[in-house]
Amino acid sequence: MAPEKPPCLPFLMLPLLTLLLQQADPRSFVVDRERGLFLLDGTPFRYVSGSLHYFRVPRILWADRLFKMRLSGLNAVQLYVPWNFHEPEPGVYNFNGSRDLFTFLNEAAIANLLVILRPGPYICAEWEMGGLPSWLLRNPKINLRTSDPDFLAAVDSWFKVLLPKIYPFLYHNGGNIISIQVENEYGSYWACDFNYMRHLAGLFRALLGDKILLFTTDGPDGLKCGTLKGLFATIDFGPADNMTRIFALLQKYEPHGPLVNSEYYTGWLDYWGQNHSTRSIEPIAKGLENMLKLGASVNMYMFHGGTNFGYWNGADEKGRFLPITTSYDYDAPISEAGDTTPKLFALRNVIGKFQEVPLGPLPPPSHKMMLGPLTMHLDGDLLGFLDFLCPQGPIHSVMPLTFEAVKQDHGYMLYRTYLSYSIFEPTPLWVPNNGVHDRAYVMMDGVIQGVLERNTDNKLYLMGKVGTKLDILLENMGRLSFGSNHSDFKGLLEPPILGQTILTQWMIFPLKVDHFVKWWYTFKLPKRPQPKDPSGPTFYSTMFPILGSAGDTFLYLPGWTKGQVWINGFNLGRYWTKLGPQHTLYVPRPLLLPRGAVNTITLLELENVPLQPQIQFLDRPILNSTVHRILSLSPDVQNDTELMELSGH
Ligand SMILES: CCCCNC(=S)N1C[C@H](O)[C@@H](O)[C@@H](O)[C@H]1CO
C-alpha cells in the first residue's frame, strides 16, 4: 500500500501558512508588491508618521515632543540628518549634546515610534545650505549634488562615518529605523544626474546592507529625475493638491508598492518680510482621511517644527533673497513651544478612525513665564571690541575675500579700508553684480551711513576726507536651501565702487561673535571707553534673576530693529522686529538658569536702538505681526515691486 500521502493542505490554507511562517521571521520591514503593502515582521503595516527635526529642539525636550507625537496616534517619526550640523570642518565630527542623533533615536524607541531617516546628503528643510556644509565652497568650482568627484569624495567621507553608526539602529538589526531616504527631491534640482543617484544608492547599500528599505521622495513634477530603479518611490504634496492625480503619477514609477506621501504639509514656512503662513485645519484633516482610506502611508511635514537657533536658517530666492525666519513653528500640530493645538486633536481624531490611538490625555500647554520690561545697558559698539572679536587680527587682501575663502561659516565679517583721496560731494558707494551677500552695514570713522542689501541696487552717498576709515560689516543671513544654486557664497563678492574708483587694499576681520559673547558671559569684559551715542552695530546686555515660577517664554524686542540674541551665552537666533512677521523669539525654559540665579541676555543690534532700550518676556508668541517691507529699491523698481506685492505675487 502506497504510503499515505500527507494531507494536502487546501489551497486557501497556503497564504495563512505563509503568513504564519513569516510571523516567525526575524524582524523585518519590507514592501509586498503583490499585495501593495508594507509588511512589518510579516504583518501588513501602514505608517502614520510626523516630521520632527532634532536639530531644531534642545535635547532635553526631545522626549516631551516625541511622547506627544506618540499620544497623537503616530507610529513613526521622520527626521533629516543635516550634514553641516555634524561635520563642522572636514574630518571633524560632532554627535554630542543636541547633535546626539543616536540618543534621539533611542528616545524615539522609548516613545514607541519607528523611524524614517533622511540623511541626505542634501536635505532642503529651510536649513542653512540645505544641510550641505559651507566648507564645500572652499572649492569654488565644486558642482554640488552631482557626480562631481570632489563632491562625491566629501559625501563618501561623511557617509562612511555616519552610516556605520546608523547600521545597528536598522529595524532588522534590532533598532527602529524602518526606511532610509536617498537624497531629497532630487527631481526638483537642475542636474538630473543619474550617476550621482546611482553612486548614493550603491554607497547606502554597501554601508547599510541589502535589507533596509531605501526610498526617494519627490514632488509631482520631480519623479522623472528623482526616482531610481531599486529605490522605492514616494511623493510629497499638500492638502490643496489633487491626491488622485498625484498618486496616479506616483504609480507610473511605483506601480505595485503601497502609496506613500512622505511630506503631507500641515503648515508652511515663514520668510522675513513676508506674511506669516498658516494652513486651515479642515482641509488638512480631510486630506489625511482620504489618504488613510486609500491605505496610503503618510508622513505629516511638520508635526513639530521647532526653531532655527543660531545662524541655522536657510533661504529661498524668488526674485528676492528670502531668508527663513528664526521660528520654524510651521503652524504645525505641535507648536514651536511644544504645546498641543486644535490641529493636533483634529488629526488625532482622523487617525483614530483607522488605528488605535494611545489613551490621552495629552499634557496641557507648558507654563509660560512673563517678565519685564527690562532695560538693556549699552556695552559698546562692535568696532570697539575688534581685538576680542578677531583676536588673530585681520587678513590683508587687495580685493575683498568671501566668508568661505577665509573659512568663516556663519555670522559676520568686517571689511575695512581707508579713503585714498577726499570726496567733497556726496559720492555713490555700491557693489556691482549683486555682490552684497547678504546685508552690508556701512560706517565712516565709526558712524553708520546706511545699509546695502542683496538683490537690490541701492547705493549710499558718502563724503569724507582722505584717510577716513571705511568699515563695511557683512551679515550672512543664511545660505540658500532650495532652488538651482546652493553655491551661495557670502560676503563682499565684488569690490565696492566709490564714484569711479574700485576700492582695494582691504583688511578683513572674520568676527567670532559667539566666542566673544560666551567668553564675556563667562569672564565678564572690562568696561571700555565708548562713543557717547554709538551708531551702527552695538552690544547691549542686562542681567536678571527669575524670582517667580520659571517657564517657557517669548522674548519681545519692541522698537529694536535687527540683530542677534544670546541667552546665557546660547545663540537664540536672529530678530528683525522692524521687518516682521516674527516679533518674538521662543525661549525654552531649560535655557534659563534656576530660580535665584542671574541670567544674562546679550543683543547685537545692527541698526537702530529704541529710545527706551527695553525688552520683555511674554507668555505668548507674536509670529504674525504686520509686515513692514523695507523697500530699498530705486524709485521706479520700488513702484513695480509695490504693485507686485499689492497684487499678492
Ligand atoms: C518654497 C519651499 C522650498 C521648497 N521646499 C519644499 S517644497 N519642501 C520639500 C522639502 O523636501 C522639505 O525639506 C521642505 O523644504 C519643504 C517645505 O517646507
The ligand as an ORCA input file, in Angstrom:
! r2SCAN-3c Opt
* xyz 0 1
  C       9.447     77.339     -1.026
  C       9.683     75.949     -0.495
  C      11.010     75.467     -0.893
  C      10.903     74.057     -1.337
  N      10.671     73.148     -0.202
  C       9.654     72.310     -0.146
  S       8.523     72.300     -1.213
  N       9.678     71.323      0.804
  C      10.059     69.974      0.431
  C      11.408     69.670      1.077
  O      11.723     68.297      0.853
  C      11.356     69.929      2.565
  O      12.652     69.736      3.083
  C      10.886     71.360      2.857
  O      11.803     72.293      2.304
  C       9.510     71.578      2.217
  C       8.959     72.957      2.515
  O       8.890     73.117      3.913
*
